[in-house]
Amino acid sequence: MDEWRGGFLIFTSDCYISNQCIMPDAYQPDWDIYTCHIEDKPAIIGLDLDLRRFAPLSKKPYAIFISVYLKNPRADGFPQGDEFTMLGEIEDCLVQQLETTLQAHFVGRTMSNGVRDFYFYASGTLLHDKYISDAMIQFPDYHYDFGVKEDKTWELYFDFLFPDVQEFQRIQNRKVLRTLKQHGDIAERARLIDHWIYFSAETERELYGQQVQRLGFVIEARPVDERDPHPYGLRLSRNDRTDEESIDAAVMLLWELAQEMNARYDGWETVIVAQ
């Protein structure tokens, strides 16, 4: 690890310098998960996606990690049975402890190869070992490690925890699908789904339109916004189902074609089919 540094706790009559005091008003926690591999082992990464809009936070330059070793992992390295609940309790305890004592911000977690890792960013690290120990002493059956590293650019968050652009798009797809499901949508029922793509040149837009029409998409509109770096828009539609496989196939097809033309895929929407 890099050199260890101290920090100071600052209290006022109104509040300690908490995450709520430091974060911008526009910040809204946005936790999600995705699957991947870490060192060739299957993994699940969970993180607060909304931090991407504000990070790196200059007042929180220190990354802290805590590794908790599972007692009885499955063959694939993931927890089983009651250990899911226990890991949740450990997380809650660590988050409460480090937020209160170090004003740390919990940014993500990983699960792979029988180890659950928790990641925080803090303004200082004075007595961090004591505070972690104070939390983990409540779970005497669990072995754990921890460490700290100066990380002013939040490399841990952006280069390790954050998904690549394709996985990020899949996460956005799942968010919309969850909303549809909450409103009673029947995923197996095909319906028109609209997609938006934006281009820097009109010729690229027309070429893209020709290609996707051969794939069954219909051009619904060609909006133009001269204030946008990609001013030439294209609204497409096609009949598709809203199950995850169908949506990912359609979206990633359009996204990959957009990448080839330096265009921006800007999302999709549809109506709820509940009966």
N, C-alpha and C positions, 0 to 999 in steps of 0.2 A: 504494500500500500504506500501511497504518497505520504509526506510528512503530516503528522497530526497537529491540529491547531485548536486553540481554545476559542470560546465565545462567551457572550454575556447574556444573561436574562435581564430584560427590561420590563418593569411593571409600571402601570399608571393607575390612577384612581378609577378609570373607566374599564380598562381591559389590559391584559398582557398583549405584547405584540404578536397577535395570533395570525393564523392564516387568513381569517376574515378581515383583519386590519390591513394586511399586505396585498391581498389579491384584488384586482380591479373589479368594479361593480358588475362588469359584463361577464365575469367568470361564472360558469355553471358546471359543476362536476358532471362528467359524462363518461362513466365507466363502461367498458365492454371487454370482451375476451376474444381470442382467436387461437387456433392451433398452429403449431409449427414444429421444428426440431431444434434442439440446443445440443451441440456437440453430438449430432447423429442420434439423439434420443428424443422420443416424442415429448412434446411440451405443450403446455397451455400458458399463455401470457394474458394477464389482465392489466389494464392501465386506464388512467384518466385521460381520455382523448382531448378534452377541452384545454388542457394545459398547453397543447401545441400552439395555441393562439397567443400565449403570453410568455412562454419560456424562451430563453433561460431567464429565471428570476435573479436579478443581480444581488438581492438580499439573501438568497439561499444558494450559496456556491458549493456546499458540501454534500456529497452523496453518501448515504448510510445504507448498508445492507445488513439484513439478519437472515441467516440460513437455518431453517428448522428441519431436522431429519425425521422422516416418518418412521414410526415403529414397525408398521406391518404393511408396506406398499404392495400393490399388485405386481404381477410380472412385468407390466409395462411401465412401472415406476409411479403410478398414480395412487392416491389414497383409496381406501375402501371402508365400508361400514361406518362406524361411529367416528372414525378419524376425520371425516369431512367436517363434522360438527366441531370437533376439538380444534382443528386448524382455524376455523372461523372464530372461535373464542380467543385463540392466541393472537390472531390478527387484530381483533377488537381491542385487546389489552395493549398490544404494542402501539397501535395507532393513538389510543387515548393517552398513553404514557408519553410518547415522543412529541405529540402535538402540544401537550401541556407543559413539558419540561424544556424542550428544545425549540418549540414553535416549528417543528418539522412538518413538512407537507408530504403526505403519503401519495406516491405517484404510480406505483405498480407492484405487481407480484408475478412470480413465475412458479410453475409446478413441473418438475422434470426429474427423472432418475431418482425418485425417492426423496427429493428435497423440495421444500417450499421456501422460496426466497421472497423477502419483503424489501421494498426500496423506498427510501425517503430522501428529501432534500431539506437541509437545515441551514440556518444562518451561522451557527457555530457548533462545536462538538464537545465543549467542556462537560465532563462527567457523563458522556454518552454511554460509556460502558456500564456505569452504575445504573443509569435509567433503564437500559435494556435488561440488565440483571434483575432489577426490581420487578420488571414485568414478567420475565421468564421464570422467576422463582415460584410463581403460581402454577407452573407446569413442570414439576420435578422429573417427570418421566421422559421428558424430551431433551435430547442433545441439540445444541445450537452453536453456531459461529456467528461472528459479526465483524464488520470492518467499516472504514470511512476513507473517502478519497475526495480531494479537492476537484471539483468538476464545474468550473465556471460556465462552460458552454452547454452543460446538460447533455453531454455525449451519451451517458448511460440511458437517458430517456429517449433521445432521438435516434441513436444508432443501435441500441440493443432492444429496448422495450417496444418502440413504435413499429407498427407493421409497414411493409412495403406498400407501394401505391396500389397494387392490385388487391392485396388483402384489405387495405383500408376501404376500397370501394365495396368489397364484399361485406364488410362490417356495416357500411352505410345502407346497403341493400337489406340486411337483416333488421336494421332499425325500422325501416319502412314496413317490412313484412310483419314485424311484431305489432306495429300500430294497426295494420289491416286486420290481423288476427284478433286483436282486442276488440275490434268493432264487428266481429262475426263474419269476416270475409271467408268465402269458400275458395280455397287456393286452386282446386281442381277445375274451376270454371274459367275458361278463357275469356278475356275481354281486352279492349283496346288499352294499350299502355303507351304513354307518351314519353319521349326522350328528347333531351336538349343537348346540342353540340355547338360549340363556337369556334370560329376559324379566324386566322389573321388575314387571309386573302379570299376573295370571292371565287377565284378559280379553284381553290382547294375545296371550298364548300360544294361547288357544283360537281367536282370529281367524286367527292365522298357520297353525295346524293345519288349519283349514278350507280355506285357500287352497292349501297345498301338497298336500293330499290330492287336489285336482283336477288336480294335476300328476303324479300317480302315486306320490307318497310315502306310506308307511304309518307311522302313529304307533305306535311300539313301547313307549314309556314316557313318563311325566310326572313326573320326579323333582323334589323340592323341597328346597332348602337355604336355610334362613332366614338363615344367616350371610352369604350372598352378596348383593351389591347387585342382582343379577339372580337372584332365588331360584327362579324358576319355569322348570324345564328341559323340554326336548322332545327325545326321541330319535327320529329318523326313519330309515327305510330305503327303498331303492329299488334295483332291479336296473339296474346300469350297468356299462360297460366301464371299464378303468383306463388307457386311453390318455389323453394329456394333454388333448386336445380335449374328450373326454367328461367328464373330471373337472372341468376348468375350467368347462364349461357348467353342470354340476349345482351345483358349489360356489358359483359367482358368482351363480347364480339365487337360492339360499338366502341368500347373504350380502346381496344387494341388498334382498331382502324383509325381512331382519332389520334393516337400516339404516333402512328406512321406519318401523319400529316401535320404534326405539331399543333393539333387542335385540342380543345378542352371539352371533355365529356362532363356535362353539368348536372346530371341526375335524371330521375324518372318519376312519374306519378301515374296514378290510375284511380278508378272508382272502386268503391266497395261493392262486391257482389255477395249479398248475404242470403239470397234465396233463389 
